Structure formats: C-alpha cells, structure tokens
Amino acid sequence: MFELIPFGGRRVSVYDPFRAFDEMERSIFSNDRNSVVSAFRTDVVDTGDAYKLDAELPGFNKDDIKIDVENDVLTISAERKLENDENKHNFVKRERFYGSYSRSFDVSGIEVDRIEAAYNDGVLTLTMPKKVETAPASRRLEIK
C-alpha cells in the first residue's frame, strides 16, 4: 500500500498489514492451483474399533452444518451466509469468505447407523464405528 523509493533507486517497502493478511490467507487456504477454498481440513484417526474424524469448521453455527449419508458416501457440507447488515459498516477491506464448503468420504466399512457427531470450538468430530467382520462359517463334512 505505502512504499518508499530511496535515492539509490531501490524500493524499500514499508510494513503493510493488509499484504501480510493476504499472504497468510494464501498460505492457509490455497492449494497447488491457487483455487477458491471449497473444502476444509480434516484428520482421520483409527482408534481400533472406530474411526474418529475431526473437521475444522471455525465460525459456523451448528445449524449451518449438514451431514448426509447416501450409498456408502458420507458428505459433510456447511454454508456461511452474508450478513444482512453489510451496509451499516464502513469496511476498509473485507476478506471474510462467504460460501459453501463440502467434503465426501467413503464409509463402506462403517456402521452408518451408529455414527455420532459433536461440534465444539469450531471442530466437528465424528465417531464412526467399524463394521464387525464376520468370518465365514466353517464346518467339517463327514464322508459316507
């Protein structure tokens, strides 16, 4: 935003907090193609008898998050809407992103009827119990 040009002709830049925020946003939210943020970060941990999925969804209300399961695909989606009182503020710069986020996961090895969800401090936690693998019944046949 503001820069000084000294006598030597080189440019010496003055600290610009908006540039710092832009760079921080790019480092956090961009991927290799620098596309628009359409997903959120997740961690999946195998706890032995279940999987624990933690999804970062800061700034969302619990009612804005939807979890759907269809055809062994679990989809987490969230939508952040624009505030109605936008004209009441004199924004110098507005960077808060409004839009929808979505991620899908294969849950073919999960007991979908027993999935539990909790949302606390901007983190959605799903506990997804694994399906119990049953060994095929075996028996010995007698020869007559």
ChimeraX attribute file (.defattr): number of C-alpha atoms within 10 A of each C-alpha:
attribute: neighborCount
match mode: 1-to-1
recipient: residues
	/A:1	9
	/A:2	8
	/A:3	11
	/A:4	11
	/A:5	10
	/A:6	9
	/A:7	7
	/A:8	6
	/A:9	8
	/A:10	9
	/A:11	11
	/A:12	11
	/A:13	11
	/A:14	10
	/A:15	11
	/A:16	11
	/A:17	10
	/A:18	12
	/A:19	11
	/A:20	11
	/A:21	12
	/A:22	11
	/A:23	11
	/A:24	12
	/A:25	12
	/A:26	13
	/A:27	11
	/A:28	9
	/A:29	15
	/A:30	14
	/A:31	11
	/A:32	5
	/A:33	6
	/A:34	10
	/A:35	10
	/A:36	10
	/A:37	14
	/A:38	12
	/A:39	17
	/A:40	16
	/A:41	10
	/A:42	14
	/A:43	10
	/A:44	13
	/A:45	11
	/A:46	12
	/A:47	12
	/A:48	9
	/A:49	11
	/A:50	18
	/A:51	17
	/A:52	20
	/A:53	17
	/A:54	19
	/A:55	19
	/A:56	17
	/A:57	22
	/A:58	12
	/A:59	10
	/A:60	17
	/A:61	13
	/A:62	14
	/A:63	8
	/A:64	12
	/A:65	18
	/A:66	12
	/A:67	14
	/A:68	10
	/A:69	15
	/A:70	9
	/A:71	8
	/A:72	14
	/A:73	14
	/A:74	17
	/A:75	16
	/A:76	19
	/A:77	18
	/A:78	21
	/A:79	16
	/A:80	16
	/A:81	12
	/A:82	11
	/A:83	8
	/A:84	7
	/A:85	7
	/A:86	9
	/A:87	8
	/A:88	7
	/A:89	7
	/A:90	8
	/A:91	8
	/A:92	5
	/A:93	7
	/A:94	7
	/A:95	9
	/A:96	8
	/A:97	11
	/A:98	11
	/A:99	12
	/A:100	15
	/A:101	16
	/A:102	15
	/A:103	16
	/A:104	14
	/A:105	11
	/A:106	12
	/A:107	18
	/A:108	13
	/A:109	14
	/A:110	17
	/A:111	15
	/A:112	18
	/A:113	9
	/A:114	11
	/A:115	15
	/A:116	12
	/A:117	14
	/A:118	11
	/A:119	17
	/A:120	10
	/A:121	10
	/A:122	14
	/A:123	17
	/A:124	19
	/A:125	19
	/A:126	19
	/A:127	18
	/A:128	23
	/A:129	21
	/A:130	20
	/A:131	14
	/A:132	10
	/A:133	7
	/A:134	6
	/A:135	6
	/A:136	6
	/A:137	5
	/A:138	6
	/A:139	6
	/A:140	5
	/A:141	6
	/A:142	5
	/A:143	4
	/A:144	3
